[in-house]
Amino acid sequence: MNKRIIKGLVFVTAFFLFSFSIIESPTGIDESSMDKKVNPGTNFYLFANGTWLAKNPVPASESKWSNFNIVTERNNEVLKQLLEKAAADTNAPNGSTMQKVGTFYRLFMDTLKRDAEGIKPLVATYQKINDIQNKSELIGQLAELHEIGIRGFFGFYVSQDLKKSTSYICYLSQSGLGLPDRDYYTKTDKRSEDIRNAYKKHIAESAKLFGVIDTNFASDVFTIEQELALHSMTRTERRNQEKQYNKFSFAELNNRYPSLKFDLYFKTNHINNPDSIIVSQPDFFAHLNHLVDSLNLSQLKQYVLWNAFNTSMGYLGSSYERKNFEFYGTILSGAKEQKPLWKRGISAANNIVGELLGQLFVEKVFTADSKQQVNAMVDLIVEAFKVRINHLEWMSAETKKMALVKLNSFNRKFGYPDVWTDYKNLEIKPDSYLENYFRASSFSHKDMLSKLGKPIDRNKWSMLPQTVNAYYSPTLNEIVFPAAIMQAPFFDPNADPAINFGSIGAVIGHELTHGFDDQGSKYGADGNLKSWWTNEDRIQFEKRTQKLTEQYNAYKMLDSLHINGALTLGENIADFGGLTIAFEALKMYTSKNPLPVINGFTAEQRFFIGFAQVWKNNARPETIRQLIMTDPHSPGEFRVIGTLSNMPSFFEAFGVQKGQKMFKNAEERVVIW
């Protein structure tokens, strides 16, 4: 009882700090983005964003354009200044953050040096692959290649044990494809066939740049990738973590897949006889074992060489970088031209020295006030989620009790890590861009391996502070909001509270709801993959989520490209639940702090407009196709339309009536959280 009283006092204090600081200087919605000629009940996405969509085509160097790009551009200006300052400081102490970041950026920007080097930075690796004499050596070499960031055949990593979240364990997973997804190898439509042909041409032309003249090189490589793809799980299947939790003893692993010689692979990684390993896709590894056994060494070496080439091309001179962009940037994504060199340098820095750069970034942009206000919003939205859970008609008291236990156990992180990774053993040298990539990959690989046998590192972040995004971790049961997303239009400390609830509030609710989506709901408050539902409640839940799957299956892009409602289900649940909870929080807020009508819009209307305007975006057809096949998020238009069409509070706010496209009858609406 005393604990409840203390929590209540903390909550009330945060609540009034939040209400005072935000309502002090309210601003309205972005009316310049709206197309008020569109009826809100016909297409609310166009009503909120139509003018912006018409006036903001995708820039030539981009594949899509959205609020995420706009905020990233703003952040890039800050990152550019930081990188240029670090690069100019040639006297920075060796081993310091400034030295490592500055040396890296100078090397990247020195295109004359990269062009003069040609493939020299890759020669040693290239020669090691060519010198492989047998399949055992191939597997040993593969382990070394994985360490330095060169992909191939399968993935290996160390992470929390999904069913024993207090421990780390080794995972093996399907991988090894040069195209974005298995479906690129299996679909029979003309667009997919054209991409496969273009990819084979890209392999052949790229190989020539590296001095390979074998006319069968491209076809041999593609044949292996296609075989891997045909036996890979689909992205929809891979959403089910229970199906991928297959724990083998080390002896069983070696007995099942003798040709993959995992004893040698693990020994090369300095892991001796681990107790157990999680094999995410056993059937994939069974076929890979057959493939390695049946193919000759020359074919296998060609495949490994291609992975070395394909990984390295973006880190070498201009001709290699352009060739890489021609396929992955233009053919696959539709971009018309490369980004300016300095922007590519920022992406490279984020990829290789990202956390070091993040330390400089947060010193420049992050304020404690933003953290305090967003934290207070989380408090209120958690309270709103409790209200929603307690009022659910379809859930039993038993499951509600466990849901509340999980909700009360959420951890939260804002801005940047309390403890940064120790990079003292990472060397950034003035030799070459590619070799620094290899060293950084090796550092990260060794850091990952060092976690085995140690307590879980709860200070670790899976996203850089300069990333415009947020995430939920089911095994840590935590929500994380990097500094980059805690700014307008996602969050503005001086904005109208209704807008903040519709934007960052919906994002907060979204991440919280991931703990209760179709997969997150299978994890307990302790982060373990286990059931905490009654069977009857799980059946009720799945009936409702199936209805949401069918709703999104019916949505089309580019006239004929249907959204995959099963692939996007978790994100659709989170969008719907997050906005529902954020609206509940807005009602709780306005009950104590009434908000005025601004420019003719009520607080409720501004809430929904604020939400819709977060998801405005334009994208090229090539990118739309790629995202539909690979992205677990629905396109922005349907994140808005699909969510709002299930919300009576939206109908009431805008007077949406039966017969209008946005309206659904009560029996058609989805009700989950």
C-alpha positions in Angstrom: 0.0 0.0 0.0 2.8 2.4 0.8 4.4 1.6 -2.5 1.2 2.6 -4.3 1.1 5.9 -2.4 4.7 6.8 -3.3 4.1 5.9 -7.0 1.0 8.1 -7.0 2.9 11.0 -5.6 5.6 10.6 -8.3 3.0 10.3 -11.0 1.1 13.4 -9.9 4.3 15.5 -9.7 5.4 14.4 -13.2 1.9 15.1 -14.5 1.8 18.7 -13.4 5.3 19.4 -14.5 4.3 18.1 -17.9 1.1 20.1 -18.1 2.7 23.4 -17.0 5.7 23.2 -19.3 3.8 22.2 -22.5 0.7 24.4 -22.3 2.7 27.5 -21.6 3.2 28.3 -25.3 0.8 26.3 -27.5 1.1 26.1 -31.3 -1.3 24.7 -33.8 -1.2 22.0 -36.4 0.6 22.3 -39.7 -2.3 23.6 -41.8 0.0 24.3 -44.8 0.3 20.5 -45.3 -3.5 20.0 -45.3 -5.8 19.7 -48.3 -9.1 20.9 -46.8 -10.9 20.3 -50.1 -10.8 16.6 -49.1 -13.5 15.4 -46.8 -12.0 13.9 -43.6 -14.5 11.0 -43.8 -13.4 10.2 -47.4 -9.6 10.1 -47.0 -8.2 11.5 -43.8 -4.6 10.9 -44.9 -5.1 13.2 -47.9 -7.1 15.7 -45.8 -4.2 16.0 -43.3 -1.3 15.8 -45.9 -2.6 16.3 -49.4 -0.9 19.7 -50.1 2.4 18.5 -48.6 2.3 15.3 -50.8 1.8 17.4 -53.9 4.6 19.9 -53.1 7.2 17.4 -51.8 8.3 15.0 -54.5 11.0 12.5 -53.6 14.5 14.2 -54.1 16.7 12.7 -56.8 19.1 11.2 -54.3 16.4 9.6 -52.2 14.1 6.6 -52.6 11.4 8.0 -50.2 10.7 11.3 -48.4 8.9 11.7 -45.1 9.2 13.3 -41.7 11.8 10.8 -40.8 14.0 12.1 -43.7 13.3 15.7 -42.8 14.4 15.3 -39.2 17.4 13.2 -40.4 18.4 16.1 -42.7 18.2 18.5 -39.8 20.3 16.1 -37.7 22.8 15.7 -40.6 23.7 19.3 -40.4 24.7 18.9 -36.8 26.5 15.7 -37.6 28.3 17.3 -40.5 29.6 20.1 -38.2 30.8 17.5 -35.7 32.5 15.4 -38.2 34.3 18.3 -39.9 35.4 19.6 -36.6 36.8 16.2 -35.6 38.5 15.7 -39.0 40.2 19.1 -38.7 41.6 18.3 -35.3 44.7 16.5 -36.4 46.2 16.9 -32.9 43.5 15.0 -31.1 45.1 12.5 -28.6 45.5 9.1 -30.1 42.7 6.8 -29.1 40.4 9.6 -28.1 36.8 9.9 -29.5 37.8 12.9 -31.6 40.8 11.1 -33.0 38.8 8.0 -34.0 35.9 9.9 -35.5 38.1 12.5 -37.2 40.5 10.0 -38.7 37.6 7.9 -40.0 35.9 10.9 -41.7 39.1 12.2 -43.3 39.7 8.8 -44.9 36.1 8.6 -46.1 36.2 12.0 -47.7 39.5 11.5 -49.4 38.1 10.0 -52.6 41.4 10.5 -54.5 43.1 8.2 -52.0 40.4 5.6 -52.3 40.5 5.7 -56.1 44.3 5.3 -56.1 44.1 2.3 -53.8 41.6 0.4 -56.0 41.1 -3.0 -54.5 44.4 -3.0 -52.5 42.6 -2.9 -49.1 40.8 -6.2 -50.0 43.8 -8.0 -51.6 44.8 -9.9 -48.4 41.2 -11.1 -47.9 40.8 -11.9 -51.6 44.1 -14.0 -51.5 43.0 -15.9 -48.4 39.8 -17.0 -50.1 41.7 -18.0 -53.3 44.2 -20.0 -51.3 41.5 -22.2 -49.6 42.5 -25.9 -50.3 39.5 -27.8 -48.9 36.1 -27.4 -47.4 37.3 -27.5 -43.9 39.5 -24.5 -44.6 36.5 -22.8 -46.2 34.5 -23.0 -43.0 37.4 -21.8 -40.9 37.9 -18.9 -43.3 34.1 -18.2 -43.2 34.3 -17.7 -39.5 37.1 -15.1 -40.0 35.1 -13.4 -42.7 32.0 -13.2 -40.5 34.2 -11.6 -37.8 35.3 -8.7 -40.1 31.7 -8.1 -41.4 31.7 -10.1 -44.7 28.4 -12.1 -45.0 28.0 -15.5 -46.4 25.9 -18.8 -46.1 24.4 -18.2 -42.6 24.3 -15.7 -39.7 25.9 -16.2 -36.3 25.3 -14.0 -33.2 25.2 -13.9 -29.4 22.1 -12.6 -27.7 19.7 -13.2 -24.8 18.2 -16.6 -24.5 14.6 -16.0 -25.4 13.4 -18.5 -22.7 16.1 -17.7 -20.2 16.5 -13.9 -20.6 19.1 -13.7 -17.8 21.6 -15.5 -20.0 23.4 -15.1 -23.3 23.4 -17.8 -25.9 24.7 -18.4 -29.4 22.3 -18.2 -32.4 22.6 -19.5 -35.9 20.2 -18.2 -38.5 19.5 -18.3 -42.3 21.4 -15.7 -44.4 23.6 -15.4 -47.4 21.4 -13.6 -50.0 22.4 -10.7 -52.1 18.9 -9.6 -52.8 16.7 -8.1 -50.0 14.5 -11.2 -49.4 13.9 -14.8 -50.4 10.8 -13.7 -52.3 13.0 -11.9 -54.8 14.3 -15.3 -55.9 10.9 -17.1 -55.9 8.3 -14.7 -57.3 7.4 -15.2 -60.9 6.0 -11.8 -62.0 7.9 -9.8 -64.6 9.2 -7.2 -62.2 10.8 -10.0 -60.1 12.3 -11.6 -63.2 13.7 -8.3 -64.3 15.4 -7.7 -61.0 16.9 -11.2 -61.0 18.3 -10.7 -64.4 19.7 -7.3 -63.4 21.2 -8.8 -60.3 23.0 -11.5 -62.3 24.3 -8.8 -64.7 25.5 -6.8 -61.6 27.4 -9.8 -60.2 29.1 -10.4 -63.6 30.1 -6.7 -64.1 31.2 -6.3 -60.5 33.3 -9.4 -60.7 35.2 -8.0 -63.7 36.0 -4.9 -61.6 37.8 -7.2 -59.2 39.6 -9.0 -62.0 37.4 -12.1 -62.2 36.9 -13.3 -65.8 35.1 -16.6 -65.2 32.0 -16.5 -67.4 30.2 -18.9 -65.1 30.8 -16.8 -62.0 27.5 -14.9 -61.9 25.4 -18.0 -62.7 27.2 -20.1 -60.1 26.8 -17.5 -57.4 23.1 -16.9 -58.2 22.3 -20.6 -58.3 23.7 -21.0 -54.8 21.8 -17.9 -53.5 18.6 -19.2 -55.1 19.0 -22.6 -53.4 19.5 -20.8 -50.1 16.4 -18.7 -50.7 14.2 -21.6 -51.7 14.9 -23.2 -48.3 14.6 -20.1 -46.2 11.6 -19.2 -44.0 9.5 -16.3 -45.3 9.5 -13.0 -43.4 6.0 -13.8 -42.1 7.1 -17.2 -40.8 10.1 -15.6 -39.1 7.8 -13.3 -37.1 7.0 -16.4 -35.0 9.8 -16.7 -32.4 8.5 -19.9 -31.0 9.0 -21.7 -34.3 12.6 -20.4 -34.4 13.5 -21.4 -30.9 15.2 -24.7 -31.6 17.8 -25.5 -28.9 20.5 -28.1 -29.9 23.4 -29.4 -27.9 26.8 -28.8 -29.5 27.1 -32.5 -30.2 23.7 -32.6 -31.8 24.5 -29.6 -33.9 27.7 -31.3 -35.3 25.9 -34.6 -35.9 23.0 -33.0 -37.8 25.1 -30.8 -40.0 28.5 -32.5 -40.4 29.5 -30.8 -43.6 29.2 -27.4 -42.0 31.9 -28.3 -39.5 30.5 -26.1 -36.7 33.2 -27.5 -34.3 35.8 -25.7 -36.5 33.6 -22.6 -36.9 33.1 -22.2 -33.2 36.8 -23.0 -32.4 37.8 -20.3 -34.8 35.6 -17.9 -32.9 37.3 -19.1 -29.7 34.2 -20.7 -28.3 34.9 -24.2 -27.0 32.1 -26.7 -26.7 29.2 -24.4 -25.8 26.4 -26.1 -23.8 23.7 -25.3 -26.4 23.0 -23.3 -29.5 19.7 -21.9 -30.9 19.2 -22.9 -34.6 16.5 -20.6 -35.8 15.8 -22.5 -39.1 16.8 -26.1 -38.9 15.5 -27.0 -42.4 17.6 -24.2 -43.9 20.7 -25.6 -42.3 19.9 -29.1 -43.3 19.8 -28.0 -47.0 22.9 -25.8 -46.5 24.7 -28.9 -45.2 23.6 -30.8 -48.3 24.6 -27.9 -50.6 28.1 -27.7 -49.1 28.5 -31.5 -49.4 27.3 -31.6 -53.0 29.0 -28.6 -54.6 32.6 -28.6 -55.6 35.1 -26.4 -53.8 35.5 -24.0 -56.7 31.8 -23.2 -56.7 31.7 -22.6 -53.0 34.8 -20.3 -53.2 33.1 -18.3 -55.9 30.1 -17.7 -53.7 32.4 -16.6 -50.8 34.4 -14.3 -53.1 31.2 -12.7 -54.2 30.2 -12.0 -50.7 33.6 -10.4 -50.1 33.2 -8.3 -53.2 29.6 -7.3 -52.5 30.3 -6.3 -48.9 33.4 -4.3 -49.9 32.2 -2.4 -52.9 30.6 0.5 -51.0 33.9 0.9 -49.0 36.3 1.2 -52.0 36.9 3.8 -54.7 34.4 5.7 -56.9 34.0 3.1 -59.7 33.1 0.3 -57.1 30.8 2.6 -55.1 29.0 3.7 -58.2 28.5 0.2 -59.4 27.1 -0.8 -56.0 24.7 2.2 -56.1 23.6 1.5 -59.7 22.0 -1.8 -58.6 21.1 -1.4 -54.9 20.3 2.4 -55.1 18.7 2.8 -58.5 17.4 -0.6 -59.8 16.1 -1.8 -56.4 15.1 1.5 -54.8 14.6 3.9 -57.6 17.0 6.7 -56.5 18.2 8.8 -59.5 21.5 9.9 -58.1 23.9 9.3 -55.2 23.7 11.4 -52.1 26.3 14.1 -51.7 29.7 12.8 -50.5 29.3 14.4 -47.0 25.9 12.7 -46.5 27.3 9.4 -47.5 30.1 10.1 -45.0 27.6 10.6 -42.2 26.0 7.2 -43.1 29.4 5.6 -43.1 30.3 7.2 -39.8 27.1 6.0 -38.2 27.8 2.5 -39.5 31.4 2.3 -38.3 31.9 4.8 -35.4 28.3 5.5 -34.7 28.3 5.4 -30.9 31.4 7.5 -30.8 29.7 10.1 -33.0 26.6 9.7 -30.9 28.5 10.9 -27.8 29.3 14.1 -29.6 25.8 14.4 -31.0 23.9 14.3 -27.7 26.3 16.9 -26.2 25.1 19.2 -28.9 21.4 18.6 -29.2 19.9 16.8 -26.2 18.3 18.6 -23.3 17.2 17.2 -19.9 14.0 19.2 -20.2 12.9 17.1 -23.2 13.7 13.9 -21.4 11.7 15.0 -18.4 8.6 16.0 -20.4 8.6 12.8 -22.5 9.1 10.7 -19.4 6.0 12.4 -17.9 4.1 11.6 -21.0 5.1 7.9 -20.6 3.8 8.0 -17.1 0.4 9.3 -18.2 0.2 6.9 -21.2 1.0 3.9 -19.0 -1.8 5.0 -16.7 -4.1 5.2 -19.7 -3.0 1.7 -20.8 -4.0 0.4 -17.4 -7.5 2.0 -17.8 -7.8 0.3 -21.3 -6.8 -3.1 -19.9 -9.1 -2.9 -16.9 -12.1 -2.1 -19.2 -11.5 -4.8 -21.8 -14.7 -6.9 -22.1 -13.1 -9.8 -23.9 -10.2 -10.5 -21.5 -10.5 -12.5 -18.2 -9.5 -11.1 -14.8 -6.7 -13.7 -14.7 -5.0 -12.5 -17.9 -5.7 -8.8 -17.1 -3.8 -9.3 -13.8 -0.7 -10.7 -15.7 -1.0 -8.0 -18.4 -0.8 -5.3 -15.6 2.2 -7.0 -14.1 4.0 -6.8 -17.4 3.0 -3.2 -18.0 4.2 -2.2 -14.5 7.5 -3.9 -15.2 8.4 -1.9 -18.4 11.8 -0.2 -18.3 12.3 3.0 -20.2 15.3 4.7 -21.8 15.5 8.2 -23.2 18.1 10.1 -25.2 21.3 8.1 -25.0 22.9 5.3 -23.0 23.8 5.9 -19.3 26.9 3.8 -19.9 28.6 4.1 -23.3 30.4 1.2 -24.9 34.1 1.2 -24.1 35.9 1.7 -27.4 39.5 1.7 -26.1 40.3 -1.4 -28.1 38.9 -0.1 -31.4 41.7 1.2 -33.6 40.9 3.6 -36.4 44.0 4.0 -38.5 44.9 6.3 -41.4 45.3 3.4 -43.9 41.9 2.8 -45.6 38.2 3.1 -45.3 37.6 -0.6 -45.9 40.2 -1.7 -43.4 38.7 0.5 -40.7 35.3 -1.2 -41.5 37.0 -4.6 -41.0 38.5 -3.4 -37.7 35.2 -2.0 -36.4 33.4 -5.2 -37.4 36.0 -7.3 -35.6 35.7 -5.1 -32.5 31.9 -5.4 -32.4 32.2 -9.2 -33.1 34.6 -9.7 -30.2 32.6 -7.5 -27.9 29.5 -9.6 -28.7 31.4 -12.9 -28.0 32.7 -11.5 -24.7 29.1 -11.4 -23.4 28.9 -15.2 -23.2 28.9 -16.3 -19.6 28.4 -12.8 -18.3 25.3 -11.1 -16.7 22.9 -9.4 -19.2 24.1 -5.9 -20.1 21.0 -3.8 -19.4 22.8 -0.5 -20.3 23.3 -1.6 -23.9 21.2 0.2 -26.6 20.3 -1.4 -29.9 19.9 2.0 -31.7 22.2 5.0 -32.0 21.1 8.3 -30.3 21.2 10.1 -33.7 18.7 7.6 -35.2 15.2 9.0 -35.8 13.3 6.0 -34.4 12.3 4.1 -31.3 12.0 0.5 -30.3 10.7 -2.1 -27.8 12.8 -5.0 -26.6 10.7 -8.0 -25.5 13.6 -9.8 -23.8 14.5 -6.7 -21.7 10.8 -5.5 -21.6 11.9 -2.0 -22.3 11.0 1.0 -24.5 13.8 3.1 -25.9 13.6 6.6 -27.4 16.8 8.0 -28.9 17.5 11.7 -28.7 16.9 12.2 -32.5 13.2 11.4 -32.3 12.6 13.6 -29.3 12.2 16.7 -31.5 9.6 18.2 -33.8 7.5 17.1 -35.5 7.5 14.0 -33.2 7.9 16.0 -30.1 8.0 19.8 -29.5 8.3 21.0 -25.8 6.5 24.2 -26.8 3.7 22.6 -28.9 0.0 22.2 -28.3 -0.4 19.2 -26.0 -3.0 17.7 -28.3 -0.4 17.6 -31.1 2.2 16.0 -28.8 -0.2 13.3 -27.7 -1.1 12.5 -31.4 2.6 12.4 -32.4 5.1 11.3 -29.7 2.2 10.1 -27.5 1.1 7.7 -30.3 4.8 6.6 -30.7 5.1 5.9 -27.0 1.8 4.0 -27.0 3.0 2.1 -30.1 6.2 0.9 -28.4 4.3 -0.1 -25.2 1.7 -2.0 -27.3 4.6 -4.0 -28.9 4.8 -5.8 -25.6 1.2 -6.9 -26.2 1.1 -7.5 -30.0 0.8 -10.9 -31.5 4.4 -11.8 -30.8 5.4 -9.5 -27.9 2.4 -10.8 -25.9 4.2 -14.2 -25.8 6.9 -12.7 -23.6 6.4 -12.4 -19.8 7.3 -9.5 -17.6 10.7 -11.1 -17.0 11.5 -11.1 -20.7 11.1 -14.8 -21.2 9.3 -16.4 -24.1 6.4 -18.0 -22.2 2.6 -18.0 -22.0 0.9 -15.9 -19.4 -2.6 -16.0 -21.1 -5.5 -18.3 -20.5 -6.3 -20.4 -23.5 -9.7 -18.8 -24.0 -8.2 -15.3 -23.9 -5.5 -16.2 -26.4 -8.2 -17.5 -28.8 -10.2 -14.3 -28.4 -7.1 -12.2 -29.0 -6.2 -14.2 -32.2 -9.7 -13.8 -33.6 -9.4 -10.1 -33.3 -5.9 -9.9 -34.7 -7.0 -12.1 -37.6 -9.7 -9.6 -38.4 -7.0 -6.9 -38.5 -4.9 -9.1 -40.8 -7.8 -9.4 -43.2 -8.4 -5.6 -43.1 -4.8 -4.8 -44.2 -4.7 -7.6 -46.8 -7.4 -5.7 -48.6 -5.3 -2.5 -49.0 -3.5 -2.0 -52.3 -0.6 0.1 -53.4 0.3 0.9 -57.1 -3.1 -0.4 -58.1 -2.3 -4.1 -57.7 0.2 -4.6 -54.9 -1.5 -5.8 -51.8 -0.2 -5.2 -48.3 0.8 -8.4 -46.4 -1.5 -8.2 -43.4 0.3 -11.1 -41.7 3.8 -9.6 -42.1 2.6 -6.2 -40.9 0.3 -7.5 -38.1 2.6 -6.7 -35.2 3.1 -3.1 -36.3 -0.6 -2.7 -37.2 -1.6 -3.8 -33.7 1.0 -1.4 -32.2 -0.3 1.5 -34.4 -3.9 0.9 -33.4 -3.2 0.2 -29.8 -0.8 3.0 -29.5 -3.2 5.6 -30.9 -6.1 4.3 -28.8 -4.0 4.5 -25.6 -2.6 8.0 -26.5 -6.2 9.2 -27.0 -7.2 7.8 -23.6 -4.2 9.7 -22.2 -5.3 12.9 -23.9 -8.8 12.6 -22.3 -7.2 12.1 -18.9 -5.0 15.2 -19.5 -7.8 17.5 -20.7 -10.1 16.4 -17.8 -7.7 18.5 -15.6 -6.3 20.9 -18.2 -9.0 21.8 -20.8 -7.6 22.8 -24.2 -9.1 25.5 -26.3 -10.2 25.4 -29.9 -7.3 26.5 -32.1 -8.0 27.8 -35.7 -11.3 26.1 -35.6 -10.0 22.7 -34.6 -10.8 21.0 -31.3 -8.2 19.3 -29.2 -9.5 15.9 -30.4 -9.3 17.0 -34.0 -5.8 18.3 -33.6 -4.8 15.0 -32.0 -5.9 13.0 -35.0 -4.4 15.5 -37.5 -1.1 15.5 -35.6 -1.0 11.7 -35.8 -1.8 11.6 -39.5 0.8 14.3 -40.3 3.6 12.2 -38.6 3.1 9.5 -41.3 3.1 11.7 -44.5 5.5 10.3 -47.0 6.2 10.0 -50.7 8.1 7.0 -52.1 9.2 5.7 -55.5 7.4 2.7 -57.0 10.6 0.6 -56.7 10.8 1.4 -53.0 7.2 0.8 -52.4 7.5 -2.7 -54.0 10.6 -3.5 -51.9 8.9 -2.3 -48.7 5.7 -4.2 -49.3 7.9 -7.4 -49.6 10.2 -6.8 -46.7 9.0 -4.1 -44.3 6.9 -5.2 -41.3 5.3 -1.7 -41.2 2.4 -0.8 -43.4 2.9 2.2 -45.8 2.2 5.6 -44.1 -1.1 6.1 -45.8 -2.6 2.9 -44.4 -1.0 3.4 -41.0 -3.4 6.3 -40.8 -6.5 5.0 -42.7 -6.3 1.5 -41.3 -6.0 2.7 -37.7 -8.6 5.5 -37.7 -11.2 3.5 -39.5 -11.5 1.4 -36.3 -11.8 4.3 -33.9 -15.3 5.7 -32.9 -13.5 8.6 -31.2 -12.2 9.6 -34.7 -15.7 9.4 -36.2 -17.1 11.5 -33.4 -14.3 14.1 -33.7 -14.9 14.7 -37.4 -18.5 13.7 -37.7 -17.7 10.8 -40.0 -21.0 9.1 -41.0 -22.1 5.8 -42.4 -21.5 5.7 -46.2 -18.2 7.5 -46.0 -15.0 5.6 -46.9 -13.4 6.0 -43.5 -16.5 4.7 -41.6 -16.9 1.2 -40.4 -20.0 -0.3 -38.8 -19.6 -1.4 -35.2 -19.6 -5.1 -36.1 -16.8 -4.5 -38.7 -14.5 -2.6 -36.4 -11.5 -4.3 -34.7 -11.2 -3.9 -31.0 -8.0 -5.2 -29.3 -6.3 -3.0 -26.7 
